[in-house]
Amino acid sequence: MTTTGSLRELADLQAFSADPFTTMQRLYRDNGAISTVGAGPMRFRVVLGTEASAYILANSHVFSWEAAFAALTPLTGRSALLVNDGDRHRRLRRLVTPAFTARRVADHLDTVTRHIETAVAEWAPGDAVDVYPALRRAMRLATLESLFGSAAMERSEGLDDWLRDIHRAIDTDVVGGSIERGSGSPVWRRALLARSSVHRWVSAEIERRATQDDPGNDVLGALLRGVDGARLTDDEITDQLVSLLEAGAETTAAQLSWLLYCTLRDRPLWTRITAAIAERHAVEPDPPGLDHVVSETMRLYPATAIISRTVATEFTLAGQRFAPGDLLIFSPYHTHRLESVWPEPHRFDPSRWDPGSERYRRPAPHEFLPFGVGPHRCVGANFATMAIKAAFTAIARRIDGELMTTDARPVGLIGMHPSGGIVIRIDENH
């Protein structure tokens, strides 16, 4: 490699760290499907475009999730789905998935609605509200209650701060080599201390539940009940619940905020969707068009902007060789904005998802990745979708408002949220 090449790759790393979203667009424009970024332990390949996404998602056997996220194990726990592959991952997933079927997550709809209503009740006409922090807290409480039951809410002091510290460290380390990591890093130290506190808290909740005759109908109860006479160990349950607590509220609150941003920017759409919601009672199905609006929001603002993989078996892609140990990342965010797949890709257009529209086109699995695909698809996808729709419905029934944030920019790679928040001036209730 030439000195010029090395300097360019280091400059690209700096640019990627500062603004991965526009940097990915530039790298794809300049280099095509594959770009090399950084050097030494911070060297990785950015792999973009539909051909690359299709290959990665169709060939999971040539990658190792465990190796890609090994450095995060002190934060996630050794049993988290994120850091496991092969037979162990299949066993863990088989025992976790039944807690998140569509039927089970529907039982938590009222919980999400209640916590969102409590948050919205504090918004008075004339207030200019940054909705993201309020929705983040409401979704954190709703997730906590859905996982552990209402009694646990009284014992949750400090939990929100701990989870925020964990999330910040994971988000800065998503490409597998963090500038924040190390024993001297305040971010990493706080995250490790927070993880220990959360682990103790979850372990105590499991011990309390063990003394009860009925495991309960929350997620903890479902995991303790197990599947066909088998269940996770207590340590395995703890790792799943810590991961779900850390990631669940971050991603749903972020996407809910983006959903409000996108719909309030389009007043005719907002008027139509809120009118449709007002005509329905809480127990009735989603109003027409809500699924399309949610899908289009997830296209433009997926919860996870990039996904990393570590190569386990040598392969060649787009003329370049990848060797075992190489780190690569690909990007749902970038894929969802490819003009070759999505006409007018930066335009918010829910009609893309309406089979009755001339703009409708059903995307291939590798073209729409809000929750990933294949064996590592997000196990909480049903819960997240339910929570976003339930929360949006609760908000739309109770407020109208004027969007004050005119140009929201994304920040964060996991739970990608609006930099500077989403500010809405609250109008009189409709």
BAMAR-424222 format. One line per field, with one value per residue (C-alpha): residue number from 1; z, y, x. Coordinates in nm, 4 decimals, decimal comma. Layout:
// BAMAR-424222
resi [NUM | ...]
up [Z | ...]
north [Y | ...]
east [X | ...]
***
This chain:
// BAMAR-424222
resi [1 | 2 | 3 | 4 | 5 | 6 | 7 | 8 | 9 | 10 | 11 | 12 | 13 | 14 | 15 | 16 | 17 | 18 | 19 | 20 | 21 | 22 | 23 | 24 | 25 | 26 | 27 | 28 | 29 | 30 | 31 | 32 | 33 | 34 | 35 | 36 | 37 | 38 | 39 | 40 | 41 | 42 | 43 | 44 | 45 | 46 | 47 | 48 | 49 | 50 | 51 | 52 | 53 | 54 | 55 | 56 | 57 | 58 | 59 | 60 | 61 | 62 | 63 | 64 | 65 | 66 | 67 | 68 | 69 | 70 | 71 | 72 | 73 | 74 | 75 | 76 | 77 | 78 | 79 | 80 | 81 | 82 | 83 | 84 | 85 | 86 | 87 | 88 | 89 | 90 | 91 | 92 | 93 | 94 | 95 | 96 | 97 | 98 | 99 | 100 | 101 | 102 | 103 | 104 | 105 | 106 | 107 | 108 | 109 | 110 | 111 | 112 | 113 | 114 | 115 | 116 | 117 | 118 | 119 | 120 | 121 | 122 | 123 | 124 | 125 | 126 | 127 | 128 | 129 | 130 | 131 | 132 | 133 | 134 | 135 | 136 | 137 | 138 | 139 | 140 | 141 | 142 | 143 | 144 | 145 | 146 | 147 | 148 | 149 | 150 | 151 | 152 | 153 | 154 | 155 | 156 | 157 | 158 | 159 | 160 | 161 | 162 | 163 | 164 | 165 | 166 | 167 | 168 | 169 | 170 | 171 | 172 | 173 | 174 | 175 | 176 | 177 | 178 | 179 | 180 | 181 | 182 | 183 | 184 | 185 | 186 | 187 | 188 | 189 | 190 | 191 | 192 | 193 | 194 | 195 | 196 | 197 | 198 | 199 | 200 | 201 | 202 | 203 | 204 | 205 | 206 | 207 | 208 | 209 | 210 | 211 | 212 | 213 | 214 | 215 | 216 | 217 | 218 | 219 | 220 | 221 | 222 | 223 | 224 | 225 | 226 | 227 | 228 | 229 | 230 | 231 | 232 | 233 | 234 | 235 | 236 | 237 | 238 | 239 | 240 | 241 | 242 | 243 | 244 | 245 | 246 | 247 | 248 | 249 | 250 | 251 | 252 | 253 | 254 | 255 | 256 | 257 | 258 | 259 | 260 | 261 | 262 | 263 | 264 | 265 | 266 | 267 | 268 | 269 | 270 | 271 | 272 | 273 | 274 | 275 | 276 | 277 | 278 | 279 | 280 | 281 | 282 | 283 | 284 | 285 | 286 | 287 | 288 | 289 | 290 | 291 | 292 | 293 | 294 | 295 | 296 | 297 | 298 | 299 | 300 | 301 | 302 | 303 | 304 | 305 | 306 | 307 | 308 | 309 | 310 | 311 | 312 | 313 | 314 | 315 | 316 | 317 | 318 | 319 | 320 | 321 | 322 | 323 | 324 | 325 | 326 | 327 | 328 | 329 | 330 | 331 | 332 | 333 | 334 | 335 | 336 | 337 | 338 | 339 | 340 | 341 | 342 | 343 | 344 | 345 | 346 | 347 | 348 | 349 | 350 | 351 | 352 | 353 | 354 | 355 | 356 | 357 | 358 | 359 | 360 | 361 | 362 | 363 | 364 | 365 | 366 | 367 | 368 | 369 | 370 | 371 | 372 | 373 | 374 | 375 | 376 | 377 | 378 | 379 | 380 | 381 | 382 | 383 | 384 | 385 | 386 | 387 | 388 | 389 | 390 | 391 | 392 | 393 | 394 | 395 | 396 | 397 | 398 | 399 | 400 | 401 | 402 | 403 | 404 | 405 | 406 | 407 | 408 | 409 | 410 | 411 | 412 | 413 | 414 | 415 | 416 | 417 | 418 | 419 | 420 | 421 | 422 | 423 | 424 | 425 | 426 | 427 | 428 | 429 | 430]
up [0,0000 | -0,0889 | 0,1638 | -0,0229 | 0,0070 | 0,3782 | 0,4389 | 0,2392 | 0,4382 | 0,7666 | 0,6453 | 0,5508 | 0,9008 | 1,0515 | 0,8174 | 0,8881 | 1,2636 | 1,2321 | 0,9850 | 0,8678 | 0,6732 | 0,4156 | 0,4170 | 0,3051 | 0,0156 | -0,0915 | -0,0584 | -0,2701 | -0,5330 | -0,5452 | -0,4960 | -0,5760 | -0,3641 | -0,1407 | 0,0341 | 0,2801 | 0,5794 | 0,8599 | 0,9515 | 1,2012 | 1,4575 | 1,3217 | 0,9637 | 0,8083 | 0,4738 | 0,4019 | 0,1770 | 0,0060 | -0,2642 | -0,3248 | -0,4629 | -0,1472 | 0,0844 | -0,0992 | -0,0690 | 0,3009 | 0,3937 | 0,1819 | 0,3149 | 0,6906 | 0,7269 | 0,6094 | 0,8913 | 1,2677 | 1,4796 | 1,7883 | 1,6579 | 1,5286 | 1,8683 | 2,1027 | 2,2410 | 2,3532 | 2,5549 | 2,8856 | 2,8173 | 2,6484 | 2,8478 | 2,6967 | 2,6344 | 2,4448 | 2,1004 | 1,9489 | 2,0380 | 1,9579 | 1,6466 | 1,5427 | 1,7623 | 2,0738 | 1,8907 | 1,7504 | 2,0972 | 2,2552 | 1,9790 | 1,9967 | 2,3662 | 2,3374 | 2,0279 | 2,1833 | 2,4201 | 2,1191 | 1,8945 | 1,7525 | 1,9919 | 2,2988 | 2,2155 | 2,1602 | 2,5333 | 2,5954 | 2,3727 | 2,6635 | 2,8604 | 2,5806 | 2,5302 | 2,8994 | 2,9333 | 2,6154 | 2,7329 | 3,0616 | 2,8754 | 2,6358 | 2,9238 | 3,0317 | 2,6976 | 2,7217 | 2,4293 | 2,3371 | 2,4689 | 2,2399 | 2,3247 | 2,2229 | 2,1993 | 2,1715 | 2,5384 | 2,6623 | 2,4277 | 2,5115 | 2,8803 | 2,8141 | 2,5915 | 2,8493 | 3,1157 | 2,8801 | 2,7873 | 3,1515 | 3,2491 | 2,9488 | 3,0391 | 3,4191 | 3,5146 | 3,6952 | 4,0394 | 3,9143 | 3,8268 | 4,1931 | 4,2178 | 3,9021 | 4,0371 | 3,8609 | 3,5838 | 3,3121 | 3,3722 | 3,3752 | 3,0472 | 2,8854 | 2,9819 | 2,8332 | 2,5115 | 2,4607 | 2,4801 | 2,2469 | 1,9957 | 1,9748 | 1,9362 | 1,6691 | 1,4093 | 1,6468 | 1,7405 | 1,9442 | 2,0000 | 2,3326 | 2,4513 | 2,7050 | 3,0790 | 3,0734 | 2,8846 | 3,1033 | 2,8626 | 2,8876 | 3,2668 | 3,3255 | 3,0939 | 3,2738 | 3,6118 | 3,4755 | 3,3283 | 3,6673 | 3,8298 | 3,5682 | 3,5910 | 3,9678 | 3,9280 | 3,6706 | 3,8747 | 4,1786 | 3,9735 | 3,8609 | 4,2213 | 4,3308 | 4,0535 | 4,1480 | 4,4768 | 4,2999 | 4,1865 | 3,8590 | 3,6413 | 3,5065 | 3,1612 | 3,1027 | 2,9041 | 3,2131 | 3,2910 | 2,9375 | 2,9532 | 3,2931 | 3,1669 | 2,8794 | 2,5723 | 2,5740 | 2,9147 | 2,8347 | 2,9369 | 2,9492 | 3,2553 | 3,4909 | 3,3553 | 2,9977 | 3,0857 | 3,2494 | 2,9387 | 2,7100 | 2,9319 | 2,9759 | 2,5959 | 2,5429 | 2,8043 | 2,6586 | 2,2938 | 2,3002 | 2,4203 | 2,2304 | 1,8924 | 1,9369 | 2,0783 | 1,7942 | 1,5234 | 1,6894 | 1,6881 | 1,3205 | 1,2502 | 1,4045 | 1,2145 | 0,8795 | 0,9199 | 1,0650 | 0,7741 | 0,5424 | 0,6772 | 0,4360 | 0,5350 | 0,9066 | 0,8687 | 0,6882 | 0,9272 | 1,2445 | 1,1112 | 1,0361 | 1,3864 | 1,5471 | 1,3761 | 1,5414 | 1,8964 | 2,0693 | 2,0244 | 1,6494 | 1,3889 | 1,2676 | 1,0461 | 0,6721 | 0,5754 | 0,9144 | 0,8132 | 0,4997 | 0,6992 | 0,9503 | 0,6758 | 0,4944 | 0,8171 | 0,8817 | 0,5277 | 0,5673 | 0,9328 | 1,0194 | 1,3849 | 1,3048 | 1,0531 | 1,0037 | 1,0806 | 1,1257 | 1,0380 | 1,0919 | 0,8160 | 0,9213 | 0,5797 | 0,2853 | -0,0030 | -0,2917 | -0,3405 | -0,6150 | -0,7169 | -0,3703 | -0,1417 | 0,2170 | 0,4585 | 0,7971 | 1,0625 | 0,8260 | 0,9562 | 0,7245 | 0,7680 | 0,5540 | 0,5946 | 0,5985 | 0,6003 | 0,2759 | 0,1111 | 0,1908 | 0,0042 | -0,3164 | -0,6197 | -0,8165 | -0,5751 | -0,4478 | -0,6971 | -0,5368 | -0,2409 | -0,0074 | -0,0489 | 0,2261 | 0,0238 | 0,2031 | -0,1271 | -0,2073 | 0,0299 | -0,0992 | -0,3363 | -0,4989 | -0,5913 | -0,9203 | -0,7136 | -0,5259 | -0,5542 | -0,3108 | -0,2081 | -0,1966 | 0,1527 | 0,1086 | -0,0015 | 0,3118 | 0,6400 | 0,9318 | 1,1534 | 0,9495 | 0,7891 | 0,8325 | 1,1487 | 1,3221 | 1,2475 | 1,5496 | 1,7869 | 1,9162 | 1,5743 | 1,6549 | 1,9837 | 1,8239 | 1,5432 | 1,7857 | 2,0214 | 1,7480 | 1,6068 | 1,9498 | 2,0649 | 1,7462 | 1,7677 | 2,1302 | 2,0398 | 1,7302 | 1,9312 | 2,1871 | 2,0263 | 1,7171 | 1,6666 | 1,4441 | 1,3608 | 1,4601 | 1,3594 | 0,9857 | 0,9045 | 1,1460 | 1,0953 | 1,2165 | 1,4772 | 1,6371 | 1,4667 | 1,6917 | 1,7783 | 1,5179 | 1,6536 | 1,5494 | 1,6378 | 1,8340 | 1,8866 | 1,7283 | 1,8526 | 1,8182 | 1,9244 | 2,0794 | 1,9556 | 2,1222 | 2,1445 | 1,8478]
north [0,0000 | 0,3463 | 0,6237 | 0,8205 | 0,5268 | 0,4926 | 0,8612 | 0,8504 | 0,5523 | 0,7231 | 1,0388 | 0,8253 | 0,6764 | 1,0238 | 1,1269 | 0,8080 | 0,8607 | 1,2186 | 1,1528 | 0,7931 | 0,8731 | 1,1154 | 0,9416 | 0,6143 | 0,7927 | 0,9423 | 0,6140 | 0,4334 | 0,7059 | 0,7135 | 0,3451 | 0,1372 | -0,1588 | -0,1879 | 0,0705 | 0,0158 | 0,2480 | 0,3000 | 0,1074 | -0,1501 | -0,2560 | 0,0149 | -0,1136 | -0,2411 | -0,2651 | -0,0727 | -0,2972 | -0,1225 | -0,1815 | -0,4477 | -0,7098 | -0,6901 | -0,6963 | -0,9943 | -1,1888 | -1,1137 | -1,2060 | -1,5217 | -1,6499 | -1,6133 | -1,9257 | -1,7396 | -1,4847 | -1,4940 | -1,2792 | -1,3987 | -1,2665 | -0,9439 | -0,8518 | -1,0319 | -0,7024 | -0,6154 | -0,9343 | -0,7598 | -0,5377 | -0,7801 | -1,0944 | -1,4190 | -1,5550 | -1,2606 | -1,3519 | -1,0772 | -1,2466 | -1,6085 | -1,8253 | -2,1801 | -2,4368 | -2,2210 | -1,9327 | -2,1645 | -2,3030 | -1,9584 | -1,8251 | -2,1242 | -2,0567 | -1,6765 | -1,6429 | -1,7740 | -1,4757 | -1,2443 | -1,3980 | -1,1577 | -1,2971 | -1,2503 | -0,8985 | -0,7923 | -0,8494 | -0,5548 | -0,3038 | -0,1524 | -0,1132 | 0,0838 | 0,2963 | 0,3822 | 0,4987 | 0,7070 | 0,8665 | 0,9600 | 1,1322 | 1,3159 | 1,4357 | 1,6611 | 1,8470 | 2,1600 | 2,3687 | 2,6268 | 2,4208 | 2,3607 | 2,0022 | 1,8020 | 1,4761 | 1,2407 | 1,2459 | 1,2164 | 0,9292 | 0,7580 | 0,7574 | 0,6430 | 0,3580 | 0,2613 | 0,2324 | 0,0432 | -0,1987 | -0,2467 | -0,3283 | -0,5589 | -0,7522 | -0,7655 | -0,6731 | -0,3738 | -0,4648 | -0,4241 | -0,0598 | 0,0378 | -0,1102 | 0,0446 | 0,3577 | 0,4189 | 0,1695 | 0,4290 | 0,5973 | 0,2639 | 0,1580 | 0,4894 | 0,4417 | 0,0904 | 0,2071 | 0,4886 | 0,2497 | -0,0061 | 0,2594 | 0,3989 | 0,0462 | -0,0924 | -0,1346 | -0,3468 | -0,1130 | 0,1876 | 0,5053 | 0,5119 | 0,1650 | 0,0911 | 0,0878 | 0,4600 | 0,5518 | 0,7152 | 0,5909 | 0,2313 | 0,2430 | 0,3842 | 0,1249 | -0,1662 | -0,0378 | 0,0166 | -0,3329 | -0,4824 | -0,2838 | -0,3881 | -0,7516 | -0,7510 | -0,5873 | -0,8423 | -1,1332 | -1,0098 | -0,9968 | -1,3570 | -1,4658 | -1,2930 | -1,4609 | -1,8026 | -1,7844 | -1,7427 | -2,0258 | -1,8544 | -1,7289 | -1,4499 | -1,3272 | -1,0830 | -1,1688 | -1,2870 | -1,5227 | -1,6620 | -1,7245 | -1,8934 | -2,1091 | -2,2313 | -2,4365 | -2,8057 | -2,8619 | -2,6754 | -2,3254 | -2,0906 | -2,0898 | -1,7938 | -1,6424 | -1,6834 | -1,5197 | -1,2335 | -1,1696 | -1,1702 | -0,9310 | -0,6913 | -0,6768 | -0,6278 | -0,3540 | -0,1742 | -0,1886 | -0,2067 | 0,1416 | 0,3108 | 0,1788 | 0,2157 | 0,5697 | 0,6766 | 0,5352 | 0,6773 | 1,0215 | 0,9840 | 0,8721 | 1,1926 | 1,3978 | 1,2421 | 1,2596 | 1,6113 | 1,7363 | 1,6204 | 1,7917 | 1,6276 | 1,2872 | 1,3768 | 1,4881 | 1,1684 | 0,9298 | 1,1029 | 1,1132 | 0,7409 | 0,6739 | 0,8869 | 0,6770 | 0,3605 | 0,2365 | 0,1063 | -0,2556 | -0,2255 | -0,3056 | -0,0519 | 0,2188 | 0,1943 | 0,3320 | 0,3091 | 0,0067 | 0,1920 | 0,5005 | 0,2889 | 0,0941 | 0,4120 | 0,5631 | 0,2473 | 0,2698 | 0,6230 | 0,5874 | 0,2246 | 0,1588 | 0,0191 | 0,2250 | -0,0204 | -0,3865 | -0,5407 | -0,8894 | -1,0683 | -1,3051 | -1,6707 | -1,8313 | -1,6791 | -1,5502 | -1,3026 | -1,0259 | -0,7615 | -0,8734 | -0,8329 | -1,1094 | -1,1272 | -1,3339 | -1,4818 | -1,2130 | -0,9269 | -0,6899 | -0,5507 | -0,3398 | -0,3002 | -0,0517 | -0,0779 | 0,3037 | 0,3214 | 0,0329 | 0,1935 | 0,5081 | 0,3541 | 0,5222 | 0,1981 | 0,0370 | 0,3259 | 0,5957 | 0,9386 | 0,7632 | 1,0645 | 1,1390 | 1,0192 | 0,8338 | 0,5759 | 0,4870 | 0,2779 | 0,0192 | 0,0264 | -0,2671 | -0,0567 | 0,2212 | 0,2460 | 0,3254 | -0,0039 | -0,2434 | -0,5250 | -0,5114 | -0,8179 | -0,9285 | -0,7772 | -0,4416 | -0,3661 | -0,4409 | -0,2617 | -0,5671 | -0,7660 | -1,0989 | -1,4620 | -1,6397 | -1,3154 | -1,1154 | -0,9064 | -1,1298 | -0,8278 | -0,7155 | -0,7974 | -0,6086 | -0,3053 | -0,2824 | -0,3166 | -0,0578 | 0,1994 | 0,1690 | 0,1675 | 0,4688 | 0,6680 | 0,5920 | 0,7108 | 1,0356 | 1,1042 | 1,0660 | 1,3242 | 1,6011 | 1,8067 | 2,0200 | 2,2221 | 2,0726 | 2,3210 | 2,1031 | 2,1530 | 1,9577 | 1,6716 | 1,4886 | 1,1353 | 1,0528 | 0,7207 | 0,3866 | 0,1757 | 0,3390 | 0,6056 | 0,9147 | 1,2777 | 1,5036 | 1,7913 | 1,6085 | 1,6672 | 1,9840 | 2,0161 | 2,3122 | 2,1595 | 2,2837 | 2,2448 | 1,8835 | 1,7836]
east [0,0000 | 0,1318 | 0,1763 | -0,0876 | -0,3272 | -0,2606 | -0,3192 | -0,6421 | -0,7718 | -0,6884 | -0,8631 | -1,1634 | -1,1663 | -1,1729 | -1,4535 | -1,6472 | -1,6159 | -1,7424 | -2,0253 | -2,0706 | -2,3875 | -2,2500 | -1,9114 | -2,0712 | -2,2376 | -1,9063 | -1,7154 | -1,9756 | -1,9655 | -1,5851 | -1,4934 | -1,7974 | -1,9007 | -1,5915 | -1,3763 | -1,0927 | -1,0996 | -0,8461 | -0,5331 | -0,4098 | -0,6727 | -0,9037 | -0,8949 | -1,2166 | -1,3907 | -1,7093 | -1,9184 | -2,2098 | -2,4701 | -2,7334 | -2,4917 | -2,2842 | -2,5875 | -2,7334 | -2,4060 | -2,3581 | -2,7127 | -2,7162 | -2,3827 | -2,4005 | -2,1838 | -1,8714 | -1,8976 | -1,8661 | -2,0921 | -1,9100 | -1,5789 | -1,7332 | -1,8765 | -1,6357 | -1,5074 | -1,8601 | -1,9079 | -1,8269 | -2,1299 | -2,3698 | -2,2850 | -2,1598 | -2,5087 | -2,6591 | -2,7870 | -2,5721 | -2,2427 | -2,3236 | -2,3127 | -2,3881 | -2,5569 | -2,5542 | -2,7169 | -2,9830 | -3,0576 | -3,0762 | -3,2971 | -3,5324 | -3,5901 | -3,6193 | -3,8384 | -4,1650 | -4,1659 | -4,1925 | -4,4555 | -4,7134 | -4,9744 | -4,7558 | -4,6396 | -5,0015 | -5,0503 | -4,8168 | -4,9981 | -5,1914 | -4,8682 | -4,7033 | -5,0143 | -5,0417 | -4,6816 | -4,7027 | -5,0281 | -4,8628 | -4,5784 | -4,8113 | -5,0297 | -4,7416 | -4,7427 | -4,9585 | -5,0881 | -4,8274 | -4,5353 | -4,2380 | -4,1440 | -3,8397 | -4,0301 | -3,7325 | -3,6175 | -3,9760 | -4,0553 | -3,7280 | -3,8163 | -4,1727 | -4,0539 | -3,7915 | -4,0643 | -4,2945 | -4,0158 | -3,9229 | -4,2803 | -4,3290 | -4,0141 | -4,0485 | -4,4042 | -4,5494 | -4,4117 | -4,0555 | -4,1208 | -4,0984 | -3,7496 | -3,6039 | -3,4352 | -3,1064 | -3,1781 | -3,2345 | -2,8987 | -2,7164 | -2,8737 | -2,7858 | -2,4200 | -2,4172 | -2,5797 | -2,3327 | -2,0362 | -2,1935 | -2,2917 | -1,9378 | -1,7959 | -2,0261 | -1,7493 | -1,5463 | -1,2650 | -1,3574 | -1,1627 | -1,3499 | -1,2463 | -0,9771 | -0,9314 | -0,8626 | -1,1803 | -1,4471 | -1,7163 | -1,5983 | -1,5487 | -1,8952 | -2,0461 | -1,8794 | -1,9937 | -2,3435 | -2,3528 | -2,2645 | -2,5444 | -2,8007 | -2,6895 | -2,7411 | -3,0813 | -3,2013 | -3,0633 | -3,2568 | -3,5785 | -3,5245 | -3,4692 | -3,7897 | -3,9866 | -3,8459 | -4,0366 | -4,3717 | -4,5967 | -4,6895 | -4,4004 | -4,6253 | -4,7275 | -4,4429 | -4,1301 | -3,9426 | -4,2291 | -4,2246 | -3,8499 | -3,8770 | -4,1618 | -3,9461 | -4,0330 | -4,1246 | -3,9685 | -3,6448 | -3,5491 | -3,2537 | -3,0317 | -3,0676 | -2,7453 | -2,8698 | -3,2015 | -3,0147 | -2,8039 | -3,1094 | -3,3011 | -3,0098 | -2,9720 | -3,3448 | -3,3591 | -3,0581 | -3,1609 | -3,5401 | -3,6283 | -3,3450 | -3,4542 | -3,8300 | -3,8074 | -3,5789 | -3,8032 | -4,1143 | -3,9523 | -3,8625 | -4,2199 | -4,3583 | -4,1026 | -4,1909 | -4,5689 | -4,5836 | -4,3718 | -4,6505 | -4,9628 | -5,2106 | -5,0717 | -5,0843 | -5,4468 | -5,5447 | -5,3712 | -5,4910 | -5,8477 | -5,8304 | -5,6963 | -5,9705 | -6,2374 | -6,1143 | -6,1265 | -5,8141 | -5,9199 | -5,9695 | -5,7055 | -5,4529 | -5,6025 | -5,5427 | -5,2057 | -5,0352 | -4,8268 | -4,7139 | -4,6127 | -4,4183 | -4,2388 | -4,1400 | -4,0055 | -3,8020 | -3,6679 | -3,5377 | -3,4373 | -3,3593 | -3,2855 | -2,9413 | -2,7461 | -2,4595 | -2,3950 | -2,0511 | -1,9245 | -1,5943 | -1,4872 | -1,4563 | -1,3994 | -1,2133 | -1,4247 | -1,4109 | -1,6650 | -1,6665 | -1,3188 | -1,1678 | -1,0443 | -1,1612 | -0,9521 | -1,0444 | -1,0289 | -1,1138 | -1,3780 | -1,6418 | -1,9490 | -2,2576 | -2,5362 | -2,9153 | -2,9189 | -2,7208 | -2,9060 | -3,2419 | -3,1349 | -3,0011 | -3,1531 | -3,1226 | -3,3698 | -3,5828 | -3,6889 | -3,6474 | -3,4828 | -3,4723 | -3,8419 | -4,0785 | -4,3415 | -4,5607 | -4,7298 | -4,4194 | -4,5694 | -4,9269 | -4,9944 | -5,2656 | -5,0243 | -4,8371 | -4,5266 | -4,5476 | -4,2565 | -4,2014 | -3,8360 | -3,6157 | -3,5064 | -3,1597 | -3,3059 | -3,5117 | -3,3382 | -3,5045 | -3,4511 | -3,1989 | -3,2808 | -3,1890 | -3,0755 | -2,9743 | -3,2894 | -3,3837 | -3,5781 | -3,7709 | -3,8987 | -4,2624 | -4,2430 | -4,0766 | -4,3333 | -4,6234 | -4,4756 | -4,4110 | -4,7639 | -4,9312 | -4,7313 | -4,7940 | -5,1658 | -5,1776 | -4,9986 | -5,2094 | -5,5295 | -5,4237 | -5,2221 | -5,1781 | -4,8751 | -4,6483 | -4,3122 | -4,0425 | -3,7454 | -3,7108 | -3,3946 | -3,3310 | -3,0021 | -2,9326 | -2,6711 | -2,5790 | -2,5340 | -2,7593 | -3,0883 | -3,0096 | -3,1829 | -3,2241 | -2,9341 | -3,0802 | -3,4084 | -3,7495 | -3,9203 | -4,2982 | -4,5119 | -4,8222 | -5,1598 | -5,4972 | -5,6129 | -5,8262]
***
